[in-house]
């Protein structure tokens, strides 16, 4: 008899979006998503194969970061805003 799988309850913290999906959903190019991660503004989850996976919370934070970048807030300013929100 096969294994019985219980459906996982999905929350806003469940990592489900690949970097391509996150790019399409937020309007942020993939190279910018990598830049955001490299500069420590966001740390997406990783699969065992090192593929990035984003959750709903990450997507909302990325939309906020995009908005601040469009308003010409620099990297240091974005870090301050994120630390105040934490």
C-alpha positions in Angstrom: 0.0 0.0 0.0 1.3 3.5 -0.9 2.1 6.2 1.6 -0.7 8.5 2.6 0.2 12.2 2.2 -1.5 14.8 4.2 -1.8 18.1 2.5 0.4 20.8 4.0 -1.4 23.8 5.3 -0.2 26.7 3.3 0.5 30.0 5.2 2.1 33.3 4.2 5.4 31.8 5.4 5.2 28.7 3.2 8.0 29.1 0.5 6.4 28.2 -2.9 7.5 30.8 -5.5 10.6 30.3 -7.6 12.7 33.3 -8.5 11.0 33.5 -11.9 7.6 33.5 -10.4 8.6 36.1 -7.8 10.0 38.3 -10.6 6.7 38.1 -12.5 4.5 38.7 -9.4 6.5 41.6 -8.1 7.7 43.2 -11.4 11.3 43.0 -10.2 13.9 41.6 -12.7 15.6 38.4 -11.6 19.0 40.1 -11.5 17.6 42.7 -9.1 16.2 40.0 -6.9 19.7 38.5 -6.7 21.1 41.9 -5.9 18.5 42.4 -3.1 19.6 39.1 -1.6 23.3 39.8 -2.0 22.9 43.0 0.0 21.0 41.3 2.8 17.6 42.9 2.3 15.9 39.6 2.0 16.9 35.9 2.5 14.6 33.6 0.6 14.4 29.9 1.6 16.5 27.4 -0.4 15.8 23.9 -1.5 18.4 21.2 -1.1 19.5 22.0 -4.6 20.0 25.7 -3.6 17.0 26.9 -5.6 15.5 30.1 -4.1 11.9 29.8 -2.9 9.9 32.9 -1.9 6.8 33.1 0.3 4.0 35.6 0.4 5.7 37.6 3.1 8.8 37.8 0.9 6.7 39.0 -2.0 5.2 41.8 0.0 8.6 42.9 1.3 9.9 42.9 -2.3 7.0 45.1 -3.4 7.9 47.5 -0.6 11.6 47.5 -1.5 10.7 48.1 -5.2 8.5 51.1 -4.1 11.3 52.6 -2.1 13.8 52.0 -4.9 11.4 53.8 -7.3 11.3 56.7 -4.8 15.2 56.8 -5.0 15.7 55.6 -1.4 19.3 54.3 -1.2 20.4 51.0 0.1 21.3 52.4 3.6 17.8 54.0 3.8 16.1 50.8 2.9 18.0 49.0 5.6 16.9 51.6 8.2 13.3 51.3 7.1 13.4 47.5 7.3 15.1 47.5 10.7 12.4 49.9 12.0 9.7 47.6 10.8 11.2 44.5 12.4 
